Amino acid sequence: MLLGLAARSPGGAGQGRRVPNFSDFPVDSVYRGPVADINLASNVEARRFRTVLRQGTRGGPNFAGHMTVVKWGCGTSCIVVAVVDARNGMVYSSPKGAGDTVEYQLNSRLLVIDRITSCGDTLWFPEFAYFLEWTGKRLALRDSVPNTSICTR
């Protein structure tokens, strides 16, 4: 299912642990070919969100060498995240939705959800940052870190 709100529970990372970095998850190559049509049969929610998926993939890959991160709002502090393979149009759901931010890079398999880098009013930002890796078949949760341990004051 594409919809999923970020749970507010720790995944094991804590104070003093190294936070995953984009450079820790390099890609072998970057796809430069034509962008495939969305495969609406590849995900149970793809047909329902076909317009936003098609619009979101127009620019080509922006993540993990050949994937395109597509995100859209689903209410207050709610962002749906899906990834689409530019080579074959397959749509994959994120196991975590976002409440605030989604970070990714074309040359990395790391996707970061809700990381807050600047501490402000801690009542208004997500409790945890989630670090997911594109495995070639899915987005897998690799770590979660309390935002209070990684933001700067």
C-alpha positions in Angstrom: 0.0 0.0 0.0 1.4 3.4 -0.9 -0.1 5.2 2.1 1.7 4.8 5.4 2.4 7.2 8.2 5.8 7.3 9.9 5.6 5.4 13.2 6.9 7.1 16.2 9.1 4.4 17.6 12.9 3.9 17.7 14.6 1.4 15.5 17.7 1.0 17.5 19.9 3.9 16.8 20.7 6.3 19.5 23.0 8.9 20.9 26.6 8.6 19.7 25.8 6.3 16.7 26.9 7.3 13.3 24.0 8.4 11.1 23.8 6.8 7.6 25.2 9.0 4.9 24.3 9.1 1.1 27.9 8.1 0.3 27.5 4.9 2.3 25.1 3.6 -0.4 26.6 4.3 -3.8 25.1 3.2 -7.1 27.0 1.3 -9.8 25.6 3.4 -12.7 23.0 6.0 -13.7 20.3 5.1 -16.2 20.2 7.6 -19.1 17.6 5.9 -21.4 14.0 6.7 -22.1 11.6 6.7 -19.1 9.1 3.8 -19.2 5.4 4.3 -18.8 4.0 3.6 -15.4 3.2 -0.1 -14.9 -0.2 0.3 -13.3 -0.4 -3.4 -12.5 2.8 -3.4 -10.5 1.3 -1.9 -7.3 -2.2 -2.2 -5.9 -2.4 1.6 -5.4 -0.7 2.6 -8.7 -3.9 3.0 -10.7 -5.5 5.2 -8.0 -2.5 7.6 -8.0 -1.6 7.3 -11.7 -1.8 11.0 -12.5 0.6 12.0 -9.7 2.9 9.1 -10.6 3.0 10.0 -14.3 3.7 13.7 -13.5 6.3 12.8 -10.9 8.3 10.6 -13.3 8.5 13.0 -16.2 11.9 14.3 -15.2 13.5 10.9 -15.2 15.5 9.2 -12.4 16.4 11.2 -9.3 17.3 8.3 -6.9 19.3 5.1 -6.8 20.6 5.5 -10.4 17.4 4.5 -12.1 14.5 5.2 -9.7 12.3 8.2 -9.4 11.0 9.3 -6.0 7.4 10.6 -6.3 5.8 12.2 -3.3 2.6 14.0 -2.7 0.6 15.4 0.3 -2.0 13.4 2.1 -3.0 15.9 4.8 -1.3 17.9 7.5 2.2 16.6 8.2 1.7 13.7 5.8 3.6 12.9 2.6 3.1 9.7 0.6 6.3 8.3 -0.9 6.6 5.9 -3.8 9.5 5.0 -6.1 9.2 4.2 -9.8 11.8 2.3 -11.9 12.5 4.5 -14.9 13.6 1.4 -16.9 10.3 -0.6 -16.6 7.7 1.6 -14.9 7.4 -0.7 -11.8 6.0 1.2 -8.8 7.2 0.4 -5.3 5.7 1.7 -2.0 7.7 3.1 0.9 7.3 1.3 4.2 7.3 4.7 5.8 5.4 7.8 4.9 6.8 11.2 5.8 5.6 13.9 8.0 8.0 16.6 7.0 10.9 15.8 4.7 12.2 13.3 2.1 15.8 13.4 1.0 17.4 11.4 -1.8 20.1 11.6 -4.4 20.5 10.2 -7.9 23.9 8.6 -7.1 22.8 6.9 -3.8 20.5 4.1 -2.7 19.7 5.9 0.6 16.4 7.6 1.1 16.0 9.7 4.3 12.6 10.5 5.8 11.9 13.2 8.4 15.5 14.1 9.2 15.7 17.5 11.0 19.1 19.1 10.8 18.3 22.3 12.8 16.7 22.1 16.2 14.1 24.7 16.7 10.9 24.1 18.4 11.1 20.4 19.0 7.4 20.1 19.6 6.8 20.6 15.9 9.2 18.2 14.2 9.1 14.5 13.8 10.5 12.5 16.6 12.6 10.1 14.4 14.5 10.2 11.2 14.2 7.0 9.1 17.0 5.7 6.8 15.8 3.4 4.0 17.9 1.6 1.4 16.8 0.7 -2.1 17.8 -3.0 -2.3 16.9 -3.6 -5.9 13.5 -5.0 -5.0 12.2 -2.7 -2.3 12.9 0.1 0.2 14.2 -1.5 3.4 14.4 0.3 6.7 18.1 0.3 7.7 18.0 2.6 10.8 16.0 5.2 12.7 17.5 7.9 14.8 15.9 10.3 17.3 16.0 13.8 15.6 17.0 15.3 18.9 20.3 13.4 18.7 21.1 14.6 15.1 19.8 18.2 14.9 22.1 21.1 15.6 21.2 23.9 17.9 
